[in-house]
Amino acid sequence: MAVRQYGKILDTIGALQNSLTKTERRIAKQLLATPHVLANSSLGKIAKSLKVGEATFIRFCRTLGFKGFSDFRLEFAIELATLNDDEPLALLETDIGPDDSSRKIASKLQMVINRVVSETVNLIDFKALERVVREMRHAKRIFLFGVGSSGIVAEGAKNKLMRIGFQVDAENNNHFMYMQAALMSKGDVVIGISHSGCAPETIKALEIAQKAGAVTVAITHNLRSPITKVANFVLNNGNRQGQLQGDSVGTQITQLFVLDLIYALLVQAEEEKAMISKTKTVDVVSHHRNK
C-alpha cells in the first residue's frame, strides 16, 4: 500500500496503528502527537528522539509505501505545510469537558465531523470504489452485514439502495448473516461494515460469502485488520480520534459517507433508471401513508 497523495500520511498512520509492531506503534504515536517537531529533523535526530535505530525508522517509512526516509520527509513536509494551523490540535480538542456549554459541544462535534470526512477522502481508494460500484451495478443481489452501530448503518444503506431499484437486504444477527452468506453465489455482492475490522461475526460472514462465490467488500477504518483478509475490495473510512463520546458519531458519519458515495456513483451511472425506481418506491409509500 503506497502513500502518494499529499494529505494522506497522518491519516494512513492513524489507520495502520492497530496492525503495527510495538516499536512502529510508538513511532506512529509520536508522529501523530508532534508532527511539526519531527518534520524538520534529520534521520539521526528523529531516531534518537524516538529511541529507535535509523534502520527501524526507514523500515517504518517503507511500511507507509515510501522508498526511504528522503521520500517520506519531502512528502511529509509538504503535507504539514498544507494543513490548517489548527488541525493538529483538533485531535486534542474533541473531548467534552464538564464546563462546556451546549454551543461549545456543538462546535466540537462539528469539528469532529468535518475532520473525519476529510480523513475518509484521504484514505479511500477511489479505484477500488469505482470497481465496487461496477460490481454492484451488475449484481443479482446485494447484502450488507454489520453488528452494533454498524448494523444500523447497514439498514440505512439498504433503505437507500432499495429505493433506486436494487435487490438488497441487510442483516445484523450473526446466525442470519451466516445463513445468507452460505446461500450466496457468483454475481452477488456482500458488504461487511466494521470500524475496527475485528468484528468476528462480520468477518465470518464475509468469509462464508466469499467461499460461496460472492464478491466481498469491507468498509473499515483499520488497514490490514482481519476483515480485509476476507474482502475482495477494501474501502477505508476515517475517524482516528481518541476518547470522546463523539467516536460513535464520527464513526457512523464516515461509514455513511462511504455508502452515500457509492449511492451517488450508482445514481450517476444510471440516473434515468434510478429516478424511475425512486419515483415508484416514493409513490407507493406515499399512497399507503395517505390512506
C-alpha positions as CSV (number, residue, x, y, z in Angstrom):
1,M,0.0,0.0,0.0
2,A,1.6,3.2,-1.1
3,V,1.0,6.8,0.0
4,R,1.1,9.1,-2.9
5,Q,-1.4,11.9,-2.4
6,Y,-0.5,14.8,-0.2
7,G,-2.6,14.9,2.9
8,K,-2.7,11.2,3.4
9,I,0.3,10.4,5.6
10,L,-1.0,11.2,9.0
11,D,-4.4,9.6,8.2
12,T,-2.7,6.5,6.9
13,I,-0.5,6.3,10.0
14,G,-3.7,6.5,12.2
15,A,-5.4,3.8,10.2
16,L,-2.4,1.5,10.4
17,Q,-1.8,1.8,14.2
18,N,-3.5,-1.4,15.2
19,S,-1.5,-3.5,12.8
20,L,1.9,-2.1,13.6
21,T,4.6,-3.7,15.8
22,K,5.1,-2.3,19.3
23,T,8.1,-0.2,18.1
24,E,6.3,1.0,15.0
25,R,3.2,2.0,17.1
26,R,5.5,4.1,19.3
27,I,6.8,5.9,16.2
28,A,3.3,6.4,14.9
29,K,2.0,7.8,18.3
30,Q,4.9,10.3,18.4
31,L,4.4,11.4,14.8
32,L,0.7,11.9,15.3
33,A,1.3,13.8,18.6
34,T,4.1,16.1,17.4
35,P,4.2,16.1,13.6
36,H,5.7,19.5,13.1
37,V,8.6,18.9,15.6
38,L,9.8,15.8,13.7
39,A,9.1,17.1,10.2
40,N,12.2,19.3,10.2
41,S,14.6,16.9,11.8
42,S,17.3,14.7,10.3
43,L,17.0,11.0,10.3
44,G,19.6,10.7,13.1
45,K,17.8,13.2,15.3
46,I,14.4,11.6,14.7
47,A,15.8,8.1,15.5
48,K,17.4,9.5,18.7
49,S,14.2,11.3,19.8
50,L,12.2,8.1,19.3
51,K,14.8,5.9,20.8
52,V,15.0,3.6,17.8
53,G,17.6,2.8,15.2
54,E,17.8,4.7,12.0
55,A,17.1,1.4,10.1
56,T,14.0,0.9,12.1
57,F,12.6,4.4,11.1
58,I,13.5,3.7,7.5
59,R,11.5,0.5,7.6
60,F,8.6,2.4,9.1
61,C,8.8,4.8,6.1
62,R,8.6,1.8,3.8
63,T,5.6,0.5,5.7
64,L,3.9,3.7,4.6
65,G,4.8,3.0,0.9
66,F,7.9,5.2,0.6
67,K,11.3,4.1,-0.8
68,G,13.1,5.5,2.1
69,F,13.4,8.4,4.6
70,S,14.1,11.1,2.0
71,D,10.9,10.5,0.1
72,F,8.9,10.4,3.3
73,R,10.4,13.6,4.7
74,L,9.7,15.5,1.4
75,E,6.0,14.5,1.2
76,F,5.5,14.8,5.0
77,A,6.9,18.4,4.9
78,I,4.5,19.3,2.0
79,E,1.6,17.7,3.8
80,L,2.2,19.7,7.0
81,A,2.7,22.9,5.1
82,T,-0.8,22.5,3.6
83,L,-2.5,21.7,6.9
84,N,-4.7,24.2,8.6
85,D,-2.8,25.6,11.6
86,D,-5.4,24.4,14.0
87,E,-5.7,20.9,12.5
88,P,-3.1,19.1,14.5
89,L,-4.6,20.4,17.7
90,A,-8.0,19.1,16.7
91,L,-7.2,15.7,17.9
92,L,-6.8,17.1,21.4
93,E,-9.9,19.3,21.3
94,T,-12.7,16.9,20.9
95,D,-13.2,15.7,24.5
96,I,-16.3,17.1,26.1
97,G,-15.4,19.0,29.3
98,P,-17.7,19.3,32.4
99,D,-17.9,23.1,31.9
100,D,-18.5,23.1,28.1
101,S,-21.7,24.9,27.0
102,S,-24.1,23.3,24.6
103,R,-22.8,25.7,21.8
104,K,-19.2,24.6,22.7
105,I,-20.1,20.9,22.5
106,A,-21.9,21.5,19.2
107,S,-18.8,23.2,17.8
108,K,-16.6,20.3,18.9
109,L,-18.9,17.8,17.2
110,Q,-19.0,19.9,14.1
111,M,-15.2,19.9,14.1
112,V,-15.1,16.1,14.5
113,I,-17.5,15.6,11.6
114,N,-15.6,17.9,9.3
115,R,-12.3,16.3,10.2
116,V,-13.3,12.6,9.9
117,V,-15.0,13.2,6.5
118,S,-11.8,14.8,5.2
119,E,-9.8,11.9,6.6
120,T,-12.1,9.5,4.8
121,V,-11.5,11.3,1.5
122,N,-7.8,11.0,2.1
123,L,-7.9,7.2,3.0
124,I,-10.4,5.9,0.4
125,D,-9.0,4.0,-2.6
126,F,-11.1,5.6,-5.4
127,K,-10.1,2.9,-8.0
128,A,-11.4,0.2,-5.6
129,L,-14.5,2.3,-5.0
130,E,-15.2,2.5,-8.7
131,R,-14.8,-1.2,-9.1
132,V,-17.2,-1.9,-6.2
133,V,-19.7,0.3,-8.0
134,R,-19.3,-1.6,-11.2
135,E,-19.8,-4.9,-9.3
136,M,-22.9,-3.6,-7.6
137,R,-24.4,-2.3,-10.9
138,H,-24.4,-5.8,-12.3
139,A,-25.1,-7.7,-9.1
140,K,-28.0,-10.1,-8.8
141,R,-28.3,-9.4,-5.1
142,I,-26.6,-7.1,-2.6
143,F,-26.3,-7.8,1.1
144,L,-25.0,-5.6,3.9
145,F,-23.7,-7.1,7.1
146,G,-22.8,-5.4,10.4
147,V,-23.3,-5.7,14.1
148,G,-24.0,-3.0,16.7
149,S,-23.9,0.5,15.3
150,S,-22.5,-0.8,12.0
151,G,-25.7,-2.8,11.7
152,I,-27.8,0.3,12.0
153,V,-25.7,1.9,9.2
154,A,-26.2,-1.2,7.1
155,E,-30.0,-0.8,7.5
156,G,-29.9,2.8,6.4
157,A,-27.9,1.9,3.3
158,K,-30.4,-0.9,2.5
159,N,-33.2,1.6,2.5
160,K,-31.4,4.0,0.1
161,L,-30.4,1.3,-2.3
162,M,-33.8,-0.4,-2.4
163,R,-35.4,3.0,-3.3
164,I,-33.3,3.1,-6.5
165,G,-34.2,-0.4,-7.6
166,F,-31.6,-2.8,-6.2
167,Q,-32.3,-6.2,-4.8
168,V,-30.8,-5.6,-1.4
169,D,-31.1,-6.7,2.2
170,A,-29.2,-6.1,5.5
171,E,-28.5,-8.3,8.5
172,N,-27.1,-7.7,12.0
173,N,-27.9,-11.1,13.6
174,N,-24.9,-13.4,13.2
175,H,-27.0,-16.5,12.5
176,F,-28.9,-14.8,9.8
177,M,-25.7,-13.4,8.3
178,Y,-24.1,-16.9,8.2
179,M,-27.2,-18.4,6.6
180,Q,-27.5,-15.6,4.0
181,A,-23.8,-15.8,3.3
182,A,-23.9,-19.6,2.7
183,L,-26.7,-19.0,0.1
184,M,-24.6,-16.5,-1.9
185,S,-23.3,-17.3,-5.4
186,K,-21.4,-15.8,-8.2
187,G,-23.0,-12.5,-9.2
188,D,-23.8,-11.5,-5.6
189,V,-22.1,-8.7,-3.7
190,V,-21.7,-8.7,0.1
191,I,-20.6,-5.6,2.0
192,G,-19.3,-6.0,5.6
193,I,-19.1,-3.0,7.8
194,S,-16.8,-2.9,10.8
195,H,-14.9,0.2,12.0
196,S,-12.3,-1.8,13.9
197,G,-12.2,-4.5,11.2
198,C,-12.2,-7.1,14.0
199,A,-16.0,-7.9,14.5
200,P,-15.8,-11.7,14.4
201,E,-19.4,-12.1,13.2
202,T,-19.0,-9.9,10.2
203,I,-15.6,-11.4,9.3
204,K,-17.0,-14.9,9.4
205,A,-20.0,-13.9,7.3
206,L,-17.7,-12.3,4.6
207,E,-15.5,-15.4,4.7
208,I,-18.5,-17.7,4.1
209,A,-19.9,-15.4,1.3
210,Q,-16.5,-15.3,-0.4
211,K,-16.2,-19.1,-0.4
212,A,-19.7,-19.3,-1.9
213,G,-18.6,-17.2,-4.8
214,A,-19.8,-13.7,-3.9
215,V,-17.8,-10.5,-4.3
216,T,-17.0,-9.2,-0.8
217,V,-16.4,-5.6,0.2
218,A,-15.1,-4.4,3.6
219,I,-15.8,-0.9,4.9
220,T,-13.4,-0.4,7.8
221,H,-11.0,2.1,9.4
222,N,-8.1,-0.1,10.2
223,L,-5.8,-1.0,7.4
224,R,-4.7,-4.7,7.5
225,S,-7.3,-5.6,10.0
226,P,-8.7,-9.2,9.9
227,I,-11.8,-8.2,7.8
228,T,-9.5,-7.0,5.0
229,K,-8.2,-10.6,4.6
230,V,-11.7,-11.9,3.5
231,A,-12.6,-8.9,1.3
232,N,-12.1,-8.6,-2.5
233,F,-12.2,-4.8,-2.1
234,V,-11.5,-2.6,0.9
235,L,-12.9,0.8,1.4
236,N,-11.4,2.7,4.4
237,N,-13.4,5.2,6.4
238,G,-11.8,7.8,8.7
239,N,-12.0,8.6,12.4
240,R,-8.7,8.2,14.2
241,Q,-9.9,10.2,17.2
242,G,-9.4,9.2,20.7
243,Q,-11.6,9.1,23.8
244,L,-14.6,11.2,23.1
245,Q,-18.3,10.3,23.1
246,G,-18.0,11.6,19.5
247,D,-16.3,8.4,18.5
248,S,-19.7,6.9,17.8
249,V,-21.0,9.9,15.7
250,G,-17.7,10.2,13.9
251,T,-17.6,6.5,13.0
252,Q,-21.2,6.4,11.8
253,I,-20.7,9.6,9.8
254,T,-17.7,8.2,7.9
255,Q,-19.4,4.9,7.2
256,L,-22.5,6.7,5.9
257,F,-20.2,8.9,3.9
258,V,-18.6,5.9,2.1
259,L,-22.0,4.3,1.5
260,D,-23.5,7.6,0.2
261,L,-20.6,7.9,-2.1
262,I,-21.4,4.5,-3.5
263,Y,-25.1,5.5,-3.8
264,A,-24.2,8.8,-5.6
265,L,-22.0,6.9,-8.1
266,L,-24.7,4.3,-8.7
267,V,-27.2,7.1,-9.5
268,Q,-24.7,8.9,-11.7
269,A,-24.1,5.7,-13.7
270,E,-27.8,5.0,-14.4
271,E,-29.6,8.2,-13.5
272,E,-32.8,7.5,-15.5
273,K,-33.2,4.0,-14.1
274,A,-32.6,5.2,-10.6
275,M,-35.2,8.0,-11.0
276,I,-37.8,5.7,-12.3
277,S,-37.3,3.3,-9.4
278,K,-37.2,6.0,-6.8
279,T,-40.4,7.5,-8.1
280,K,-42.1,4.1,-7.9
281,T,-41.0,3.5,-4.3
282,V,-41.8,7.0,-3.1
283,D,-45.2,6.9,-4.8
284,V,-46.2,3.6,-3.2
285,V,-45.1,4.6,0.3
286,S,-46.9,8.0,-0.1
287,H,-50.0,6.3,-1.4
288,H,-50.4,3.9,1.6
289,R,-49.3,6.6,4.1
290,N,-52.2,8.9,2.9
291,K,-54.8,6.2,3.1
